C-alpha cells in the first residue's frame, strides 16, 4: 500500500506525539501550526500514568526529568500571607514540567520524520471517498488521505468539519489566567495559594521563574474572545477587586503584561470524534482544561490513535472507532471530576473555604490539586 499522508493541525502536545507514532506506523505526517514557532504559556503540566509509558517508548523520559519542576508542597495562605494549610505533593511517579519544555521535547522527537509548517492554518476542508482537499491561509492547497485536529479547545478543524464551537464547548463556571513572573520565586519548592470566596491566586515556582495563576468563578461572558487581551485584563481587574495578599501587586503587572493568557475552564463533548476521513485528538476532542492532566490525556490519546491507524491502515473508520472507544475510558472520569475539583480549589463561600483549609490538616487534597496552573490547549 502506498504510504498514506496525514495532516495534523496543532503543534502543541497531541500533534507532535501523533506525528511521531504515525511515522513509525508507516504514514507520512505533516503538522500545521498557526503560531510562527513553538508556543506555550510555559505553565506546568503533567506526564503521568499512560503518558509516562508513551514517553518511555519514545525515549524522552530522561529529557522530561531534566526539565521537571521542583514543587513538593501546596501551601494555602490568608490575606496577610499566613499559612492556613499545607498538602504534600508528588509520590505518584509522574513528571511535572513547563509545557513549553514538553512541547519542545516532543517536537524534537518528531521533526526528523514529520513535516512541520509553522505560521499557517487550515481555511477549508473538502473530503471525498479518496481523501481530503485542504486549503491554507498562506500555503498552497494540498490533498491528504486523512486530517486530524489536534488544535486545542478552540479547534479550527472541529469548527470546519463538525460545526460551531458553541455546539460542543461547555463553560464550567470558572476562568483561569496565567502570567509569567520575573525573578526567582520566594519558595522554590512550594506552590503558594491564596483564596477569597470565588477567587484564587496561585504562585507556582516552575523552574526558577514563578508563574501566577488567577482562578475565578464567573458565568459565560457574552462575546468572550480567548485572544482579546484587553478584555482579559478588564475581567481580571473586576473579578479581583478588593482581594488581598499579593493580588494588588500582580494586577499592576497584569495591566502592563503582553504575555497574559486567559481562557474559560471548559468541557468539550461530541457524540463522535470522527467525520469520514477527519478526526479529533487531545483537547479538540475532549478538553479537560482545569489541570495539567490534559497533556497526559493528549499524549496517551495520540498514541492510541496512531496505534489503531497502524493496525488497519486501509480502514480509517474502524481505526477511529477503536481509538475513541479506548480513549473515552480515560477521558470521561476526568471530565466528570472537573466540578468537584473546582469546588476544592475555588470554594464559593467563606464556609467552604474554612472547611477546605481545615481538611488539608487532616487528609491529602485530591491528587489533582498539585496541577494548579493550566496548560494552553493541547
C-alpha positions as CSV (number, residue, x, y, z in Angstrom):
1,X,0.0,0.0,0.0
2,X,1.2,3.5,-0.9
3,X,2.4,5.5,2.1
4,X,-0.6,7.5,3.4
5,X,-0.4,11.2,4.1
6,X,-1.9,12.6,7.3
7,X,-2.3,16.3,8.0
8,X,-2.3,17.2,11.8
9,X,-3.4,20.6,12.9
10,X,-1.6,21.8,16.0
11,X,2.0,21.5,17.2
12,X,1.3,21.5,20.9
13,X,1.3,18.2,22.8
14,X,-1.0,15.8,20.9
15,X,0.1,16.9,17.5
16,X,3.9,16.1,17.7
17,X,3.2,12.9,19.7
18,X,0.8,11.7,17.0
19,X,3.2,12.6,14.2
20,X,6.0,10.6,15.9
21,X,3.9,7.5,16.2
22,X,2.2,7.8,12.8
23,X,5.6,7.9,11.1
24,X,6.5,4.7,12.9
25,X,3.3,3.1,11.7
26,X,4.1,3.8,8.1
27,X,2.3,7.1,7.5
28,X,3.7,10.4,6.2
29,X,2.6,13.1,8.7
30,X,2.5,16.9,8.2
31,X,1.9,19.2,11.1
32,X,0.5,22.7,10.5
33,X,0.6,25.2,13.3
34,X,-1.0,28.7,13.4
35,X,1.8,30.2,15.5
36,X,5.1,31.3,14.0
37,X,7.0,28.8,16.2
38,X,6.6,26.6,19.2
39,X,4.2,28.3,21.5
40,X,3.2,27.9,25.1
41,X,2.4,29.8,28.3
42,X,5.1,27.8,30.0
43,X,2.7,26.6,32.6
44,X,3.4,23.4,34.4
45,X,1.7,20.2,33.1
46,X,1.9,16.6,33.9
47,X,3.2,13.4,32.2
48,X,2.0,10.5,34.2
49,X,0.2,7.2,34.0
50,X,-0.3,6.1,30.4
51,X,1.6,9.1,29.1
52,X,4.7,8.1,31.1
53,X,4.7,4.8,29.2
54,X,4.4,6.6,25.9
55,X,7.3,8.9,26.9
56,X,9.4,5.8,27.8
57,X,8.7,4.2,24.4
58,X,9.7,7.5,22.7
59,X,13.0,7.5,24.7
60,X,12.3,11.0,26.1
61,X,11.9,10.3,29.8
62,X,15.3,11.5,30.8
63,X,14.8,14.8,29.0
64,X,11.4,15.2,30.7
65,X,13.1,14.7,34.1
66,X,15.8,17.2,33.3
67,X,13.1,19.8,32.6
68,X,10.9,18.9,35.6
69,X,9.8,21.4,38.2
70,X,10.7,21.1,41.9
71,X,7.4,21.7,43.7
72,X,6.9,19.4,46.6
73,X,4.1,21.1,48.6
74,X,1.0,23.2,48.1
75,X,0.6,25.9,50.8
76,X,-2.6,27.9,51.4
77,X,-2.3,31.4,52.8
78,X,-4.7,34.1,54.0
79,X,-4.9,37.9,53.2
80,X,-1.8,38.6,55.3
81,X,0.2,35.7,53.8
82,X,-0.1,33.5,56.9
83,X,-0.2,29.8,56.2
84,X,-3.7,28.2,56.7
85,X,-3.0,24.7,55.3
86,X,-0.5,22.5,53.5
87,X,-0.6,19.5,51.3
88,X,2.5,17.4,50.3
89,X,2.8,16.7,46.6
90,X,4.3,14.1,44.4
91,X,4.9,10.4,45.1
92,X,2.8,9.1,42.1
93,X,5.7,8.6,39.7
94,X,4.6,11.3,37.3
95,X,6.7,14.2,36.0
96,X,5.6,17.8,36.1
97,X,7.4,20.2,33.7
98,X,6.7,23.5,32.0
99,X,4.5,23.0,28.9
100,X,7.0,24.9,26.8
101,X,9.6,22.3,27.5
102,X,7.2,19.4,26.9
103,X,6.2,20.8,23.5
104,X,9.9,21.4,22.6
105,X,10.9,17.8,23.6
106,X,8.0,16.3,21.6
107,X,8.8,18.4,18.6
108,X,12.5,17.4,18.7
109,X,11.5,13.7,18.8
110,X,9.1,14.0,15.8
111,X,10.7,16.5,13.5
112,X,13.1,14.1,11.7
113,X,10.1,12.0,10.5
114,X,7.4,14.7,10.0
115,X,7.0,17.9,8.1
116,X,6.2,20.9,10.2
117,X,4.6,24.0,8.7
118,X,4.5,26.9,11.2
119,X,2.7,30.3,10.8
120,X,-0.1,28.8,8.8
121,X,-3.6,27.4,9.4
122,X,-6.4,25.5,7.6
123,X,-9.1,27.5,5.9
124,X,-11.1,24.8,4.2
125,X,-11.7,21.0,4.3
126,X,-13.4,19.2,1.5
127,X,-13.4,15.4,1.7
128,X,-14.5,12.6,-0.7
129,X,-14.1,8.8,-0.7
130,X,-10.4,9.1,-1.5
131,X,-9.0,11.9,0.6
132,X,-9.3,15.4,1.9
133,X,-8.6,18.6,-0.1
134,X,-7.2,21.2,2.2
135,X,-6.8,25.0,1.7
136,X,-4.5,27.1,3.9
137,X,-4.2,30.7,5.0
138,X,-0.7,31.0,3.5
139,X,0.3,27.7,1.8
140,X,-0.8,26.2,-1.5
141,X,-3.8,23.8,-1.4
142,X,-2.9,20.2,-0.8
143,X,-4.6,16.8,-0.7
144,X,-4.2,14.3,2.2
145,X,-5.5,10.9,2.9
146,X,-6.5,11.9,6.5
147,X,-6.8,15.0,8.6
148,X,-6.5,15.1,12.4
149,X,-7.5,18.1,14.5
150,X,-5.1,18.4,17.5
151,X,-5.6,22.1,17.8
152,X,-7.0,22.5,21.2
153,X,-10.1,23.8,22.9
154,X,-10.8,26.3,20.2
155,X,-10.1,23.8,17.4
156,X,-10.2,25.1,13.9
157,X,-10.6,21.6,12.4
158,X,-13.5,20.9,14.7
159,X,-15.3,24.1,13.6
160,X,-14.7,23.3,9.9
161,X,-15.7,19.6,10.0
162,X,-18.1,19.2,12.9
163,X,-19.8,22.6,13.4
164,X,-19.6,25.8,15.5
165,X,-17.8,25.8,18.9
166,X,-20.9,26.6,20.9
167,X,-22.4,23.2,20.0
168,X,-19.6,21.3,21.7
169,X,-17.9,23.5,24.3
170,X,-19.4,23.8,27.8
171,X,-18.3,26.6,30.1
172,X,-17.7,25.2,33.6
173,X,-18.2,28.4,35.5
174,X,-14.5,29.2,36.1
175,X,-11.9,31.2,34.3
176,X,-8.1,30.8,34.6
177,X,-5.4,33.3,33.7
178,X,-1.6,32.8,33.8
179,X,1.2,35.3,33.9
180,X,4.9,34.6,33.9
181,X,6.8,36.4,36.7
182,X,10.3,37.9,36.8
183,X,13.0,36.8,39.2
184,X,13.3,33.6,41.3
185,X,10.3,32.6,43.5
186,X,10.5,33.2,47.2
187,X,10.0,29.5,47.9
188,X,11.3,27.3,45.0
189,X,9.7,24.1,46.3
190,X,6.2,25.2,47.1
191,X,3.1,26.3,45.2
192,X,1.5,29.1,47.3
193,X,-2.2,29.6,47.0
194,X,-4.5,32.4,48.3
195,X,-8.3,32.2,48.3
196,X,-11.2,34.5,48.9
197,X,-14.7,33.3,48.1
198,X,-15.0,32.5,44.4
199,X,-11.4,33.6,43.7
200,X,-7.9,32.1,43.9
201,X,-4.4,33.1,43.2
202,X,-1.6,30.6,43.0
203,X,2.2,31.3,42.6
204,X,3.9,28.3,41.1
205,X,7.8,28.2,41.3
206,X,8.0,26.4,37.9
207,X,11.8,26.2,37.1
208,X,13.3,29.2,38.8
209,X,10.8,31.7,37.3
210,X,7.5,31.9,39.0
211,X,4.1,31.8,37.3
212,X,1.0,33.4,38.7
213,X,-2.4,31.7,38.1
214,X,-5.6,33.5,38.7
215,X,-8.7,31.3,39.0
216,X,-12.1,32.8,39.5
217,X,-15.7,31.8,39.2
218,X,-17.9,33.5,36.6
219,X,-20.7,32.9,34.2
220,X,-20.0,32.6,30.5
221,X,-19.2,36.1,29.2
222,X,-21.1,37.3,26.2
223,X,-18.8,37.8,23.3
224,X,-15.8,36.3,25.1
225,X,-12.8,36.1,22.8
226,X,-9.8,34.0,24.0
227,X,-7.4,36.2,22.0
228,X,-8.7,39.6,23.3
229,X,-6.0,40.6,25.8
230,X,-7.7,44.0,26.7
231,X,-10.9,42.1,27.6
232,X,-8.9,39.7,29.7
233,X,-7.3,42.4,31.7
234,X,-10.7,44.1,32.4
235,X,-12.1,40.7,33.5
236,X,-9.3,40.2,36.0
237,X,-9.5,43.7,37.4
238,X,-13.2,43.3,38.0
239,X,-13.0,39.8,39.4
240,X,-10.2,40.5,41.9
241,X,-11.3,44.0,43.1
242,X,-10.7,44.2,46.8
243,X,-8.7,40.9,47.1
244,X,-5.8,40.7,49.5
245,X,-2.3,39.1,49.7
246,X,-0.3,39.8,46.6
247,X,-3.3,40.4,44.3
248,X,-3.0,44.3,44.0
249,X,0.7,44.0,43.1
250,X,0.1,41.3,40.5
251,X,-2.8,43.1,39.0
252,X,-0.4,46.0,38.3
253,X,1.8,43.6,36.4
254,X,-1.3,42.3,34.5
255,X,-2.0,45.8,33.3
256,X,1.4,46.1,31.7
257,X,1.7,42.5,30.5
258,X,2.0,41.4,26.9
259,X,2.1,37.7,27.8
260,X,-1.1,37.3,29.8
261,X,-3.1,34.2,29.0
262,X,-6.8,33.8,30.0
263,X,-9.4,31.3,29.0
264,X,-12.6,29.6,30.2
265,X,-12.4,26.3,32.0
266,X,-14.4,24.3,29.5
267,X,-15.5,20.8,28.8
268,X,-15.6,19.6,25.2
269,X,-18.2,16.9,24.4
270,X,-19.0,15.4,21.0
271,X,-21.1,12.3,20.1
272,X,-18.3,11.1,17.9
273,X,-14.7,12.2,17.3
274,X,-14.5,11.4,13.6
275,X,-16.4,12.5,10.5
276,X,-15.3,10.5,7.5
277,X,-11.6,11.0,7.0
278,X,-11.3,13.7,9.6
279,X,-10.9,13.1,13.3
280,X,-10.0,14.9,16.5
281,X,-7.4,14.4,19.2
282,X,-6.4,16.0,22.5
283,X,-8.4,18.9,23.8
284,X,-10.1,19.4,20.4
285,X,-12.0,16.1,21.1
286,X,-12.4,16.1,24.8
287,X,-11.0,19.0,26.7
288,X,-10.4,18.9,30.5
289,X,-8.8,22.3,30.9
290,X,-8.6,22.8,34.7
291,X,-5.5,20.8,35.4
292,X,-2.3,19.8,33.6
293,X,-3.9,16.3,33.1
294,X,-4.7,17.5,29.6
295,X,-1.2,16.8,28.5
296,X,-1.3,13.3,29.9
297,X,-4.5,12.6,28.0
298,X,-3.2,14.2,24.8
299,X,-0.1,12.0,24.7
300,X,-1.9,8.8,25.6
301,X,-4.8,9.5,23.1
302,X,-2.4,10.4,20.3
303,X,-0.5,7.1,20.9
304,X,-3.8,5.1,20.8
305,X,-4.9,6.8,17.6
306,X,-1.6,6.1,15.8
307,X,-1.6,2.5,17.0
308,X,-5.2,1.9,15.8
309,X,-4.5,3.5,12.4
310,X,-1.4,1.3,12.1
311,X,-3.5,-1.8,12.8
312,X,-5.9,-1.1,9.9
313,X,-4.3,1.5,7.6
314,X,-6.8,0.7,4.9
315,X,-9.8,1.2,7.1
316,X,-9.5,4.5,8.9
317,X,-13.2,4.5,10.0
318,X,-12.7,1.3,12.0
319,X,-9.4,2.7,13.5
320,X,-11.2,5.9,14.6
321,X,-13.9,3.9,16.3
322,X,-11.5,1.7,18.2
323,X,-9.4,4.8,19.2
324,X,-12.5,6.6,20.5
325,X,-13.8,3.6,22.4
326,X,-10.5,3.1,24.2
327,X,-9.6,6.7,24.9
328,X,-13.1,7.7,26.2
329,X,-12.5,5.4,29.2
330,X,-9.6,7.6,30.3
331,X,-11.2,11.0,29.4
332,X,-14.7,10.6,30.9
333,X,-13.8,10.2,34.6
334,X,-11.6,13.3,34.3
335,X,-14.4,15.3,32.7
336,X,-16.9,14.2,35.4
337,X,-14.4,15.4,38.1
338,X,-13.9,19.0,37.0
339,X,-16.7,20.5,39.1
340,X,-15.6,18.7,42.2
341,X,-12.0,19.8,41.7
342,X,-13.1,23.4,41.1
343,X,-15.1,23.3,44.4
344,X,-11.9,22.3,46.3
345,X,-9.6,24.8,44.7
346,X,-12.0,27.7,44.5
347,X,-14.6,27.5,47.3
348,X,-17.6,29.8,46.5
349,X,-18.2,30.7,50.2
350,X,-16.2,31.6,53.3
351,X,-17.6,28.5,55.0
352,X,-16.5,26.3,52.1
353,X,-13.1,27.9,52.3
354,X,-12.7,27.3,56.0
355,X,-13.8,23.7,55.6
356,X,-11.2,23.1,52.8
357,X,-8.4,24.7,54.8
358,X,-9.3,22.6,57.8
359,X,-9.4,19.4,55.7
360,X,-5.8,20.0,54.5
361,X,-4.6,19.4,58.0
362,X,-6.2,16.0,58.1
363,X,-6.2,14.4,54.7
364,X,-4.4,15.0,51.4
365,X,-6.3,17.1,48.9
366,X,-7.3,15.4,45.7
367,X,-4.2,14.5,43.8
368,X,-5.2,16.8,41.0
369,X,-4.6,19.8,43.4
370,X,-0.9,19.8,42.6
371,X,-1.7,20.7,38.9
372,X,-2.8,24.2,39.7
373,X,-1.6,26.1,36.6
374,X,-3.4,25.1,33.4
375,X,-1.8,24.3,30.1
376,X,-2.8,26.1,26.9
377,X,-4.9,23.9,24.6
378,X,-3.1,20.7,23.9
